[in-house]
Amino acid sequence: MFKKLAKIKYLPNNFEILEQGDHVVCAISGKKIALENLTYWNVDQQEAYYSYVEASEKRERNSK
């Protein structure tokens, strides 16, 4: 299903594809995320998250 890892620049309300691909990898879980399903990311950390669960986990880790 997933063929090539994309390189992405995460922006506040969007993202820019720097190198074509069909997915990115969640910074917390390591799960592959299809670009059409990419919803959660951190602009400052330049990281993608699989879902709100992983995004929340990252926020909790950073607040400690």
Sequence and secondary structure as in RCSB ss.txt:
>XXXX:A:sequence
MFKKLAKIKYLPNNFEILEQGDHVVCAISGKKIALENLTYWNVDQQEAYYSYVEASEKRERNSK
>XXXX:A:secstr
    B EEEE SS EEEEE  SEEEBTTT  EEEGGG  EEETTTTEEESSHHHHHHHHHHHH 
